[in-house]
Amino acid sequence: MKKFILVAVLSTQLNACGVVSLFVPSMHVYLQEMDGKAELAKAEYSKKVQIADAEGKKEAATLLAAAEVERAKGVAQANEIIGNSLKNNESYLRWLYIEGLKEKTGAEIIYIPTEAGLPILEAGKRKGEQK
């Protein structure tokens, strides 16, 4: 009985190998086709990711540009306000000038404007300098 079972199992396995051997070439083609489909799907997904990334960068650049334009408008408006407030305001400008002189430290040359608005230039050598 054990021999019969062993012979039956061996014959079944041999028949299965024979049946499989009939389909091996077509199985190889099928597996290659599935590999190709998998690679194509991977490439399409990669392309979609790159497109989404590029669209995100484009949107970010557009928003950053709009923010920069708004900032520039604010700076221009502030400059206009400051410029208008300084027109015909000689006393404030003189005060700013004096405050600026107070903040200076060290050996610096300061040119003081005259009534005509022109500075008095140095006529001689400064201490310690050679021509």
C-alpha positions as CSV (number, residue, x, y, z in Angstrom):
1,M,0.0,0.0,0.0
2,K,2.8,2.4,0.8
3,K,4.4,1.7,-2.5
4,F,1.2,2.4,-4.3
5,I,0.9,5.8,-2.6
6,L,4.5,6.6,-3.3
7,V,4.1,5.7,-7.0
8,A,0.9,7.7,-7.2
9,V,2.5,10.8,-5.6
10,L,5.6,10.5,-7.9
11,S,3.5,10.1,-11.0
12,T,1.3,13.1,-10.0
13,Q,4.4,15.2,-9.5
14,L,5.8,14.1,-12.8
15,N,2.5,14.8,-14.6
16,A,2.4,18.2,-12.9
17,C,6.0,18.9,-14.1
18,G,4.9,17.9,-17.6
19,V,1.9,20.1,-17.5
20,V,3.9,23.0,-16.1
21,S,6.6,22.5,-18.8
22,L,3.9,23.1,-21.4
23,F,3.1,26.5,-19.9
24,V,6.7,27.7,-19.0
25,P,7.3,29.7,-22.2
26,S,3.9,31.4,-22.0
27,M,4.4,31.9,-18.2
28,H,7.8,33.6,-18.9
29,V,6.1,36.0,-21.4
30,Y,3.3,36.7,-18.9
31,L,5.8,37.5,-16.1
32,Q,7.7,39.9,-18.4
33,E,4.4,41.6,-19.4
34,M,3.6,42.0,-15.7
35,D,7.0,43.4,-15.0
36,G,6.6,45.9,-17.8
37,K,3.2,47.0,-16.5
38,A,4.7,47.5,-13.1
39,E,7.6,49.6,-14.4
40,L,5.2,51.7,-16.5
41,A,2.9,52.3,-13.5
42,K,6.0,53.3,-11.4
43,A,7.2,55.7,-14.2
44,E,3.7,57.2,-14.4
45,Y,3.5,57.7,-10.7
46,S,7.0,59.2,-10.6
47,K,5.9,61.6,-13.4
48,K,2.8,62.6,-11.4
49,V,5.0,63.3,-8.3
50,Q,7.4,65.5,-10.3
51,I,4.5,67.4,-11.8
52,A,2.9,68.0,-8.4
53,D,6.2,69.1,-7.0
54,A,6.7,71.6,-9.9
55,E,3.2,72.9,-9.5
56,G,3.8,73.4,-5.8
57,K,7.1,75.3,-6.5
58,K,5.3,77.5,-9.1
59,E,2.5,78.3,-6.7
60,A,5.0,79.2,-3.9
61,A,7.0,81.4,-6.3
62,T,3.8,83.2,-7.3
63,L,2.8,83.8,-3.7
64,L,6.3,85.0,-2.8
65,A,6.4,87.4,-5.7
66,A,3.0,88.8,-4.7
67,A,4.2,89.3,-1.1
68,E,7.3,91.1,-2.4
69,V,5.2,93.4,-4.5
70,E,3.0,94.2,-1.4
71,R,6.1,94.9,0.7
72,A,7.5,97.2,-2.0
73,K,4.2,99.1,-2.1
74,G,4.4,99.6,1.7
75,V,8.0,100.8,1.4
76,A,7.1,103.2,-1.3
77,Q,4.2,104.5,0.7
78,A,6.4,105.0,3.8
79,N,9.0,106.8,1.7
80,E,6.4,109.1,0.3
81,I,5.1,109.9,3.8
82,I,8.6,110.5,5.2
83,G,9.5,112.7,2.1
84,N,6.4,114.8,2.5
85,S,7.0,115.3,6.2
86,L,10.6,116.5,5.6
87,K,9.7,119.1,3.0
88,N,10.0,122.6,4.3
89,N,10.9,121.2,7.8
90,E,14.3,122.7,8.2
91,S,14.3,122.7,12.0
92,Y,13.6,118.9,12.1
93,L,16.4,118.2,9.6
94,R,18.8,120.3,11.6
95,W,17.9,118.4,14.8
96,L,18.5,115.1,13.0
97,Y,21.8,116.3,11.8
98,I,22.9,117.3,15.3
99,E,21.7,114.0,16.8
100,G,23.7,112.2,14.1
101,L,26.8,114.2,15.1
102,K,26.3,113.1,18.7
103,E,26.4,109.5,17.7
104,K,29.7,109.7,15.9
105,T,32.7,108.5,17.8
106,G,36.3,108.2,16.8
107,A,38.5,110.3,14.5
108,E,36.1,111.1,11.7
109,I,36.0,114.1,9.4
110,I,32.7,116.0,9.5
111,Y,31.9,118.5,6.8
112,I,29.5,121.2,8.1
113,P,27.5,123.0,5.4
114,T,27.6,126.7,5.1
115,E,24.7,129.1,4.3
116,A,25.0,128.2,0.6
117,G,24.8,124.5,1.4
118,L,28.4,123.9,0.3
119,P,30.9,122.3,2.8
120,I,34.1,124.0,3.7
121,L,37.0,121.9,2.4
122,E,40.2,121.2,4.2
123,A,42.9,123.7,3.3
124,G,45.8,122.0,5.1
125,K,47.1,118.6,6.1
126,R,45.5,116.8,8.9
127,K,47.6,115.8,11.9
128,G,49.9,112.8,11.3
129,E,49.2,112.5,7.5
130,Q,51.8,112.9,4.8
131,K,51.1,114.1,1.3
